[in-house]
C-alpha cells in the first residue's frame, strides 16, 4: 500500500493531490487571492451581541463579520469559572483575540473561538491551558502515559500554557520535541507582542500555506514520497522540512519532466470527473451526487450491471462497490455537512450490514471527522462529515448564469409563451407602431414555425405588427421587447 503526494505550484495557486496505490483520493487547492483563514489568529472588535442567539458578530477585517457562539468562548474550568450568558461576557466595541475555526461558507461568515491553539509538527500549543493532553488516535494507555511524562520532563517548572501531543510524536526524539515546543513558544511571544501594539481588526498570526500544512499535518508512516514540480518551491520546502521536521525531508522529490505532473498521473482528468454529477462504477452501475447548501445526497443505481447470478446479488455487489466509491468521492470533492446515501434497497439484513461495514472501512482513511449512522426506516444511510472549507465544486465553479443554479433551463416554448404575455402587457401600457422581439435563435425559430399561428392571432388582438430578431449571444431564457 503506497501513498504519495503530488504538489503543483503556479504563481496563482497551489494544488495538492493524494495518491493511494496510484489512484487519486484527495485534492486540495489554495489560491493566493482567496487563501483560507482556518487557524489564523486575529485581534477583533465586537460589532454586535445577540443575547437571543447567545452569539456575537466580530469584525476581524474580512468581507463579512465573523461569528462567535458562547460555547466557543474559553473558560478557565480549572479555576472554577462557569459558563455565563454572552451579554455578560462581551460588550459592543470590545477588543478580543480570536482564532478562526471554520472558513466563511456560502453566505455564512467565519466561525471563531477564543480558545487559542498553535499547531506544530509534534505538539499543539494551548497558551490559555495548563494541562498536557494526548491525541485520541493514540489509544494505548501505556504509550499515552509515556508521551505525557516525556513532554513534562522537557518543560520548565514555571511553564505557562498547555500542550496536546500529536500522533507523530510517538517516533520523535526528545530533541525534536523540545525544538517543536521552543518554536511554538516563540510564535506565541510574537503574537502577544503584536496584540499589545495592534489596533482591531488586525491579523496576529497566519497559519502555514497549503504545501507546508501537508508536510506538518498529512504526511504519515505510509507516505513514500512528496513530489514537487517547482525547483524554487522544492528548495523552500526542503529548507522548511530540515528546520522543523527532518524525518520528512528525505521524502521530498523534485519533478523536472516536460509533461505536467498532474497530467502524468491522471489528476487533471480526475478533477474534471469530480465536477460531474454522475460517477460511473466499474461494474456498470453509477452514482448521482447532488449538493445543496444544507446537505448532500448520493443515489446508487445498478445501471447496466447484470453480472451476478441473482437480482439480489446484483444489488449487493453494486452497493458494495458504491460504498468504496462514495468514500473516495467524499474525500475527492471535499463534501461535508449532512450526507444522505440512497443505496439500492436490500431485503437481506446481512447484505445491509456488510455494505455498512464496507462503507465504514472505506471511510477509516479519511483525515476529516466522519460519523455514520445505520439504515433508516426509509432505507437511507445518514452520515455527517466535518466541513471546515469549501467543497471542490465551490472552489472551482460558480452558479450557472443561464439557469441561475437550478441545473435546468426553460424550454423554448415556455419562453415563447412568456414573451407573448409580455407583449400583451406592454401593448396595454404603451402605444407603439410595432413590437420587435429580440430572443435566442431557438425561441425565434419556435415563433416562425410551431407558434406562427399564435403570433398571427396575437397581432390581430393588439392591432400592431410583431417582428423578430435572433440574438446569438442571448441565453435560452433571455429576451427583450423593443417598441418601435
DOPAGU-652254 format. One record per residue (C-alpha): residue in three letters; x, y, z. Coordinates in steps of 0.02 Angstrom, whole numbers, plus 32768, in hexadecimal, padded with zeros to 4 digits. Last residue first. Layout:
BEGIN
ALAXYZ
...
end
This chain:
BEGIN
UNK780689F579A8
UNK77F789A57A54
UNK788189277A76
UNK785A88877AD6
UNK78EF882D7B23
UNK791587757B3F
UNK798387017BA9
UNK794E86517BD8
UNK79B685F17B57
UNK7A4D86657B73
UNK7A6486F47AF8
UNK7B0787087A97
UNK7ABB86BD79F8
UNK7A37874579F3
UNK79A88715797D
UNK793E87A87947
UNK788187A2793C
UNK77F288107900
UNK774488317947
UNK76C3889E78EE
UNK763F88FD7952
UNK758488E4796B
UNK759B88987A19
UNK7527880279F9
UNK754C87F2793E
UNK760787EE7962
UNK75EA876C79EB
UNK758686FC7973
UNK7614870178F3
UNK769186DC797E
UNK762B864479B5
UNK762486067901
UNK76E1860F78F2
UNK76FA85AF7995
UNK7740850F794B
UNK77AA856078C3
UNK77DF861778C5
UNK77BD862F797F
UNK781D859079B0
UNK78AE85C67941
UNK78B5866A79A0
UNK78BE86097A44
UNK794B85977A06
UNK79AD862B79BE
UNK79B086867A66
UNK793F871E7A77
UNK792387D17A3C
UNK786B87F57A1D
UNK783A889079BA
UNK779088DD79DF
UNK774E8959795E
UNK76F68A017953
UNK76F88A187A0F
UNK767B8A597A8F
UNK76AE8A217B3C
UNK765889D47BD3
UNK75DD89597B86
UNK765689267AFD
UNK76DB890D7B84
UNK7675888D7BE3
UNK764188307B43
UNK76F788287B09
UNK772A87E37BB4
UNK76AC87557BA4
UNK76F1872C7AF8
UNK77A4872A7B38
UNK777886B67BC8
UNK7725863F7B4C
UNK77C4863E7AE3
UNK782E861D7B7F
UNK77C785817BA7
UNK77D085487AF1
UNK788E855B7AEC
UNK789B84ED7B87
UNK78CE85387C2D
UNK797D85117C6B
UNK79B6848D7CE8
UNK7A3D847A7D6D
UNK79E484F67DDD
UNK7A8485597DFE
UNK7A5185F87DA4
UNK7A1F85967D06
UNK7A8286077C90
UNK7AFC86547D0C
UNK7B3285A57D44
UNK7B6285AC7DFC
UNK7C1E85B57E14
UNK7CA885347E05
UNK7D5785087E41
UNK7D4F85297EFD
UNK7C9685027F0F
UNK7CAA84607EAD
UNK7D3F842A7F16
UNK7CDB84437FB6
UNK7CFA84DC8022
UNK7D5784CB80C6
UNK7D3C848C8179
UNK7CB1840D815C
UNK7CAF837781CE
UNK7C6082E1817C
UNK7BB482A681B1
UNK7B568207818B
UNK7AA681C8816D
UNK7A8E8125810E
UNK79E5811880B9
UNK7970808180B7
UNK78D580E580E5
UNK78D3809E8196
UNK798680DD81A8
UNK7A2280768183
UNK7AAC808C8203
UNK7B06812D8233
UNK7BB2816581F8
UNK7C1E81ED8249
UNK7CB6823581F0
UNK7D4382A58230
UNK7DB682D781A1
UNK7E5A827A817E
UNK7DF781F18126
UNK7E4D8147812A
UNK7DC180F98191
UNK7D3F812A810F
UNK7D5D808C80A9
UNK7D48801F8144
UNK7CA680778175
UNK7C61806280C6
UNK7C907FAA80C0
UNK7C407F8E816B
UNK7B9F7FE48131
UNK7B9D7F798094
UNK7BB77EDB80FB
UNK7B2E7F0B8176
UNK7AB27F2880EA
UNK7AE07E848095
UNK7AC87E288139
UNK7A1B7E77814A
UNK79E47E3280A0
UNK79587E9C8056
UNK79CD7F178003
UNK79917FBA7FB5
UNK7A12800D7F44
UNK7A7B80837FAE
UNK7A3981327FCD
UNK7AC281898030
UNK7A948229808B
UNK7B2182A180BC
UNK7B1383298140
UNK7BAA839E8143
UNK7C3C837E80D0
UNK7C738358801F
UNK7D2D836C7FFF
UNK7D19833A7F48
UNK7DA582B77F4E
UNK7D85828A8003
UNK7CCA826F7FEF
UNK7CE9821E7F45
UNK7D5E819C7F90
UNK7CE481688019
UNK7C5881607F98
UNK7CBE80F27F23
UNK7CE080737FAC
UNK7C28806B7FDD
UNK7BF680667F25
UNK7C5A7FC67F09
UNK7BFF7F737F98
UNK7B577FB97F5D
UNK7B717F747EAD
UNK7BA27ECA7EF4
UNK7B067EC27F61
UNK7A8F7EFB7ED6
UNK7AD27E7A7E5C
UNK7ACF7DF57EE3
UNK7A177E1B7F05
UNK79F17E127E4A
UNK7A3D7D667E3F
UNK7AD97D1D7DED
UNK7B3C7DBF7DE8
UNK7B797E187D4A
UNK7AE17E817D1F
UNK7B2E7F2F7D35
UNK7AE87FA87CB3
UNK7AAF802D7D2D
UNK7AA77FE47DDD
UNK7A83808E7E2C
UNK7AC380DF7ECC
UNK7A86818D7F00
UNK7AF482067F60
UNK7AA4829A7FB8
UNK7B0083308002
UNK7ABC83A68086
UNK7A89845780B6
UNK7ADC84BD802B
UNK7AB1843D7FA6
UNK7B1E83B87F54
UNK7ADA83307EE2
UNK7B4082957EBC
UNK7AFC820E7E48
UNK7B5D816B7E55
UNK7B7280E67DCF
UNK7B64802D7DA7
UNK7BC37FE07D16
UNK7C377F737D81
UNK7CC57FF27D78
UNK7C59807A7DC6
UNK7C2A81197D6B
UNK7C1C81BC7DCC
UNK7B9382347D95
UNK7B8482E97DCD
UNK7C2B83197D81
UNK7CA9838A7DD9
UNK7D0F82F87E1B
UNK7D2182B57D6A
UNK7D7983557D34
UNK7DEE834A7DC9
UNK7E1082937DA3
UNK7E4782BE7CF3
UNK7EC083407D35
UNK7F0482BF7DB1
UNK7F32823D7D2E
UNK7FE0821E7D74
UNK8043826A7CE4
UNK7FC282F37CCA
UNK7FD6832E7D7F
UNK809483367D6D
UNK809183977CC9
UNK80F6833E7C40
UNK81A483867C2A
UNK81ED83307CC4
UNK8243838E7D52
UNK81EF833F7DE9
UNK8247836A7E8C
UNK823A82E97F17
UNK821982FF7FD1
UNK82128260803A
UNK82C0827A8086
UNK8288831D80D8
UNK81FB82CA813A
UNK8269828981C6
UNK82B7833781D9
UNK82138389820F
UNK822A843F8244
UNK82CA848581FA
UNK82F084008177
UNK823983FC8142
UNK823384B98128
UNK82D884B380C8
UNK829784278059
UNK81F584878043
UNK825285218007
UNK82C284BB7F93
UNK822C845F7F49
UNK81D785087F35
UNK826485487EC7
UNK827184A67E63
UNK81B6849E7E42
UNK816183F87E1A
UNK816083B07ECA
UNK815082F57EEE
UNK813582BE7FA2
UNK816882097FBB
UNK814581648011
UNK80BD8197808A
UNK8084810080EF
UNK80CE81408194
UNK807081E48183
UNK807D828C812C
UNK7FD982E98143
UNK7FF0836C81CB
UNK809A83C181C2
UNK80D283948112
UNK802683B480C9
UNK801984538130
UNK80B8849380DC
UNK806D8478802F
UNK7FCA84CD8060
UNK8017856980AD
UNK803A85708167
UNK7FC185C781DD
UNK7FBD868381EC
UNK7FD586D88293
UNK7FA7878482D6
UNK7F3287C3824E
UNK7EE688688285
UNK7E3588AF829B
UNK7E5688F48317
UNK7EED89618345
UNK7F9889138361
UNK801F893983E4
UNK7FF388BE846F
UNK7FB0883A83F8
UNK804E8843838E
UNK80BD881A8423
UNK804A878C8459
UNK804F874083AA
UNK810D874983A7
UNK811886F28451
UNK809E866D8412
UNK810D8645837C
UNK81A5863783EE
UNK814885BD845E
UNK811B855683C5
UNK81D0854B8389
UNK820F851C8436
UNK818E84918446
UNK81BC844A839B
UNK8276844F83C5
UNK825783F5846A
UNK81F5836D8414
UNK827B83588390
UNK8303834C8414
UNK829C82CD8478
UNK8295825E83DD
UNK81FB82458373
UNK81A9819E8349
UNK811181B383BB
UNK810D826F839A
UNK80BA825682F0
UNK8017822B834B
UNK800782DC8391
UNK802683108447
UNK7FAF83978481
UNK8006841F84E5
UNK7FE384998571
UNK8014854A859C
UNK808A85998618
UNK8129853A8644
UNK8169856486F3
UNK81AA84B38710
UNK820C84B4866A
UNK81CA843C85E6
UNK822F83AA85A1
UNK82008332862E
UNK814783538611
UNK815B8324855A
UNK81A5827B8583
UNK8127825A860E
UNK8092827C859D
UNK80DD82108514
UNK80F6817E858C
UNK8046818E85D3
UNK7FF9818C8526
UNK806480F984EE
UNK802F80968588
UNK7F7880BE8567
UNK7F7E807F84B4
UNK7EFB80E28452
UNK7F67816583FD
UNK7EE481A78383
UNK7E98820B8411
UNK7F30827D840D
UNK7F7B829784BA
UNK7F5B83288530
UNK7FD28389859E
UNK7F8284078613
UNK7F9A84C08635
UNK7F23851385BE
UNK7F1E85C58574
UNK7FB885B48503
UNK7F81850E84B7
UNK801384D2844B
UNK7FF6843F83D7
UNK807F83BC83D3
UNK80E783598355
UNK80E783BD82B4
UNK80A8845D8303
UNK7FF8849F8315
UNK7FD08541836E
UNK7F35854183DB
UNK7EC085C7841B
UNK7E1C85B38477
UNK7DC486568447
UNK7D6B85FD83B9
UNK7D2D86398311
UNK7CBD86058282
UNK7CD9865F81DC
UNK7C4386B5818E
UNK7BB186588141
UNK7B6B86808095
UNK7BC385EE8041
UNK7C4885B080BA
UNK7CBF86278113
UNK7D5185BF8155
UNK7D3A855D81F6
UNK7D948561829D
UNK7DE2860E828D
UNK7E3E864B8329
UNK7E1086DD839A
UNK7E61876983FF
UNK7DDB87E48435
UNK7DC988A18438
UNK7D2388E1847A
UNK7CBB8957840E
UNK7C188901843C
UNK7C2788A984E3
UNK7C5287F38508
UNK7C49877E859E
UNK7BA887B185F5
UNK7B4887B98550
UNK7B8F870D8526
UNK7B3486BB85B6
UNK7BAE86698633
UNK7C0985C3862C
UNK7C60859B86D0
UNK7D1185C4870D
UNK7D4F854C8793
UNK7E078575877B
UNK7E2384D1871F
UNK7D8D84F986B0
UNK7DE38594866C
UNK7D6085C285EA
UNK7D7E85D98531
UNK7CF0861F84C7
UNK7CBE859F8443
UNK7C1D856D849F
UNK7BE98625849F
UNK7BE6862483E1
UNK7C598694837A
UNK7C3186C082C5
UNK7C9E8724824D
UNK7C6F87C681F8
UNK7C7187B9813B
UNK7CF787FA80C3
UNK7D7F87D48141
UNK7DD2885081B9
UNK7DB587F2825B
UNK7D0E88438285
UNK7CB487D48303
UNK7BFC87A78304
UNK7BBE876183A9
UNK7B5D86C983E1
UNK7AE78691846B
UNK7A5F868C83E5
UNK79E386F5844A
UNK7A728754849D
UNK7AB2879583F3
UNK7B4F87FF840C
UNK7B85886F837D
UNK7C2788B68337
UNK7CA6886A83AF
UNK7D5388998370
UNK7DD6881C833C
UNK7E8F87FD835B
UNK7EA6876A82E8
UNK7EEF86BB82EC
UNK7EF08652824C
UNK7ED185988261
UNK7E4E858F81D8
UNK7E5B862A8168
UNK7E6485DD80BA
UNK7EC18630802A
UNK7E50868C7FB2
UNK7EC586F97F4A
UNK7F57867E7F57
UNK7EF085E87F27
UNK7EF685487F8C
UNK7EBC84A27F44
UNK7EB983FA7F9C
UNK7E89835A7F41
UNK7E7482B07F92
UNK7E6E81F97F5E
UNK7EC381F37EB4
UNK7EEF813F7E89
UNK7FA581067E78
UNK7F9F80927F0E
UNK7F6381277F74
UNK7F8481CD7F1F
UNK7F6782707F7E
UNK7F5E83097F0D
UNK7F9883B77F3E
UNK7F7784567EDC
UNK7FC984FF7EFC
UNK7F85859B7EA8
UNK7FAB863C7E4D
UNK806986367E3A
UNK805C857E7E08
UNK808D84E87E72
UNK805484337E5E
UNK807083C27EF4
UNK805E83057EE2
UNK804C82A17F83
UNK806F81E77F88
UNK802881527FE7
UNK8057809F7FC4
UNK800080008000
end
